[in-house]
């Protein structure tokens, strides 16, 4: 059952999950200062979960007869999740995480819609991964509220 649209969306999600792993790892090590420890620890824990997402997507691609893309075929898009120049800029990292989570949720919603009535296995996988991303988003929305409360001059 080779559906090029579904395969393309799965490959896009796979690339995004691997990019998230890279950026979460970099930011978890780079951050310093007030509020950084909780965010860093959460990012470090999420690296494993996001890598697990990529593995599940890679397996599904193979099951559908598609080779998971290698590093030279992976597009990079997460500009707002790049480690900030200032290692104490925890707020920009939290906002970058929220941007990435929202993009992941939108991608999984596209997969769910593309699979409707045709590929329930892929659709189920996308539903589960979307739920994980929504959980991450909720946690980082809490971090954002706390950081804004501590720094009311920053919006």
Protein Blocks (a to p, Z undefined) as FASTA:
>chain_A
ZZfklmmmmmmmmmmmmmmmmmmmmmmmmpgcehklmmmmmmmmmmmmmmmmmmmmmmmm
mmnopacddfklpccfblmlgccfblmlmmlmmmmmmmmmmmmmmmmmmmmmmmgoklmm
lmmmmmmmmmmmmmmmmmmmmmmmmmmmmmmmbZZ
